[in-house]
């Protein structure tokens, strides 16, 4: 969109986009921080010693076990942190462009390189974490024994570090390929003209890994998660009919977590796929799906719609998960006691 100017967006549409950007930043910041605080409170609450019932003859004193946070909570905390970074790195930039017409990347050459690098890393990391989370829950629901063997805390951390290193290495080239250049009276943060081939290779790698591979894994893992949840629910119904005790708490919580994640990823896909098709695929394949005079308006509209999911996660979780609603309520009760 470097060949377009903000004046191409009509004033009423620009005002609506500005208001919506403020809404995303306000709701996203408060919601994601509350989500992190709720998860930290839950983790701290779990670590408190819990009396364990044991036979009287075994010990005269009750033993205590320490319950630590599970993998799903850790992944959700990482995903929430990544979403919060996306809002303040990307949405804040678009808000500045819409309100002032200036771009934070054109402040200096260092801003151009660092902000482009941060934007790419944050957006890639959000999708990577969502993919890992979806695959993790799918395996946990479909093959619980395999999950305990292959998705231990140590191995999961290894996968996360490996994904982060791949993303950082992939985008390190941004620090060399991008530069601040002047076109007439305008400044533009874009690829260095001296290395057009390397720039094209970088964009092709980014498009194939982030857009094609990332979203393909997300779609496939969601289909598998949906099928696994359906089978697990049917199996639990049969078990409950035979055994009045029904499924245990761990199974129930795992299914609820998977359902919540499935709901989030579906929203992520619904808000992201239009941008990928209309903007990314359109530019990559030169399809000319959008008239040139409306391209910037469509670009900003789809971008802000894509970041909606980053801003409303906390409020959606309260609405669809009774367990999380109770955890959030417990946190506010605890906060009230402290005040």
N, C-alpha and C positions, 0 to 999 in steps of 0.2 A: 504493500500500500504506500510505498515511498513516493510514487509518482502522483499521488493525490494530496489535496489540501483539505483542511477541516471545513473550509467554506462551502464545500460540496454538500455538506449535511445541512438541511434546512434548520432554521432556528428552533421551531417547536420540537422537532425530533431531537436536536442536540440537548435541549433543556430536559426532556424526558430521560435521555440517556445519562445526563449528569445526575439527576435525582436518583435514578436506579443505581448508579455507581456508588453514590453516598449510602444508599440502602444496603448494597452488598458489603461495603466496608464496615458499616455500623453493625449490621446483623451478623456478619461473618466473624468480626473480631470478638464481639461479646459472646456469640454462640460457641465458637471454637475454644475460647478461653474457658468458658463454663464447662464445656465438654472435657477439656483436659483436667480441670480442677475436680470434676466429678470422678473421673477415672483415677486420679491420684488419691482422692479420698477413699475410693473403693479399695485401691491397692493397700493403703495404710490400714484400713479397717480389717482387711484380710490377714495382715501380718500380726494382728493382735493374737496372743495365745488363746486357743480355743480348747476348753476342757474336753478330754477324750474319755469316754466311758470304757473302763476295763474291769476285768474280774477283781473282786475284793481281795482274793488271796494273792493276786499278782503284785500289788503294791498298796500300801496304806494311804499314799498320797495320789491325787489325780494327776495324770501326766498331761502335758500340753503339746499340741502340734502347731506349727506355724504354717499358715496357708499363704502362698505367694500368688501374685497375679498370674493369669494365664496368658497364653500366646495371643489370643484374640484381642485382649485389652492392650497389649504392647503394640500390636499392629495398628489398632485403632488410634492409639496415641501418636504413633509416627505419621499415620495418614492425616490426622487432624492438624498436626504441626505443619505438615507439607501444604495442606489446604490454606492454612493461615498465611504461610509465606507467599503462596500464589496470589492471594488477595492483595497483599501489601507490595509485592513486586510488580505484578502485572496490572491489576485493576487500578491501582493508584496511578500508574503511568497513563492509562487510558483516560482517567478522570482529569489529569493535568492537561492532556491534549484537548479534551472536550471543553474545558473551562477557559484555558488560556491560549490554546493553539500551539503552545510550545511543547517540546519533547525533552524529557529528562536525559535521554541518550545523547542529545546534541549539546549538552553543557560542556563536555570536554571529551577528548579521545578516551580517557580512562573510564568515564561514565559510559561511553558507547560500548566498550569491551566488557566491563564488569556487569552492567545491567543486562546486556544480551546474554552473557554467560549465565547469570543468575536466573533469568527468565526461562532459558532452555532447560536448565537443571531442575528447577522447581516443577515445571509442567511435566517433564519426563518422569520425575520422581513420584509425583502423584499417581500417574497411570501405572508405574511399576509396582508401587505399594498396593494399589487396588487389585492388580493382577495377582500378586503374591497372596494377598488376603483371600481372594476368591478361590485360588487353587488350594490354599491351605484349608479353607472351610469345606471345599468339595471333597478333598481326601479325608478330612476328619469325619465327615458324615458318611461317605461311601465306604471307606476302608479305615476304621478307627485303629485297628492293630498296626497297620502300615504307618498311620499318623504318629503313633507312639514310638515307632522304630526309626523312621526316616525324617520326621519333623520334630526332633528334640530341640530344646532351647538353643543348644550349641550350634546345631546344623541350621536352624532357622536364622540365627544371627549371621552365620557364614553366608547364607543365601542373600541376606539383606545387604551385607557389606560388599559382596560380589556385585550385586545389582547397582549399588551406589558407585563403586569403582568404575564399572563399565560406563555409566552415565557421565561421570566426571571426565573420564578419558575421552569419550566421544566428543564432548563439548569443549575440551581444552583448546582445540583448534580455533574456536571462536576468538580467543585472545590474540591470535595472529592473523586470522582471515578478515576480521572486521576492523573498520577504521572510520573516523569522522572525516567526511569530505564536504566540500563546498560546491554547490551548483547554483551559480549566479549569486543571489542574495540569500539563498537557503542553505542550511546545513543538513546533512543527511548521514545517519549511521548505517552503513551498508558494507557489503563485501568489498575487499580491496580489488581494484581494477587490474592490478598486476598479476593476480592469481585467479582468473575466471574459471579455469578448469578445476582447481582445488575447491573453489566455492561451490561449483555445481556438484562435485563429488560429495561434499559435506551435506548439502541440501538433499541429495538423493539418499544418503545414508540415514539422515534424520527422518525423512519421509517414510522410508521403508521400515525403520525400526519403531519409531514412535506411532505413526499413523497406521501403518499396515500390520506390523507384528503385534504392537501393544494392544490395539483394539481388537485384533483377531483373537488373541489369547483371552481378552476380557469377554468377548462374545461367546467363545467356546466354553470357557470355564463357567460362565453363567448358565448356559444350557445344561452342562453337566451338573451344576449345583441344583438347578431346578428339578432335574430328573432324580437326583439323589434325595432331595427333600421329599419329593412325591413318594418315592419308595419307602423312605424312613417313616413318613407319616402313616402310610398304609400298614407298615409292619408294626408300628406302635399301636394302631387301632386294634389289630389282631391280638397283640400281646395284652392290651388292656382288657379286652373281652374275656381273655382266659385267666388273667391275673388281676385281681381288683387293685393291687398296689400300683399298677401302671408303670410307666417309664420313670427312671430315677431322675434326680434334680440335674445331674451333670448332662444327661442326654437332653433333657428339656431345655436347659440353658444353651446347649450347643445348637439345637434346632432353631431356637429364637434368634441367636446371633446370626446364623446362616440366613434366616428369612430377612432380617434387618439389612444384612449386607447385600442380599439379592435385590432388595428394594432400592438401595442406594445406587448400585451399579446400573440398574435399569434406568434410573433417572439420569445418571452420568452419561449413558449411551444416548438417551433421548435428546439431551442437551448438547452433546458433542458431535454426534454423527452429522447433523445438518451443516455444522461448520466445516467438518472434514470433507464433505461432499461438495458443498457450494464454493468453498474457498480453497482448501488444500488441493483436492483432486482437480478442481477447475484450473488452478494456476499450473499444476504439474502437467496436465494434459492439454492445456490451452483450449478448453471447451467453450469458453465465453457464455456461461450460463446466466450471468448477470450483466445487464447493460452497464457500460463503463461509467456513466454519470451517477449510477446508484450503487456502485461497487463499495464505496467507503461506508455508506449507510448500512448496507447489508453486513459488511465486515464487522463493524462495531456492534451492531445488534446481535449477531450470532455469537460474537465473543463474550459479551456480557451475559447472554443466556447460558453459555457454556459454564461460566463461573458461578451460576446460581446454586449449583449443587454444593460448592465449597462453602457457601454462606449459610445454608439452612439445615445442615446436617443435624445440629443439636436439637433444633425445634422439631424436625421430622422424627428423630429418635424418641423424643418425649411423646409424640403423637401416636407412634406405631408400636412402641415397646413398653409394655407395662412394667417390666423388670427395670428398665433404665429410668422410667418415670419415678419409680420408688427409690432408686439410687440417687436421683437428682433431688428428690424431696428430702431424703436423709441428709444429703450434703447441706441443703439450705437450713435444715433444722440444726445441724451441727454449727453452721456459720452463725445462726441466730444466737446460739448459746455462747459463742465466743464474743459476740457483740454485747 
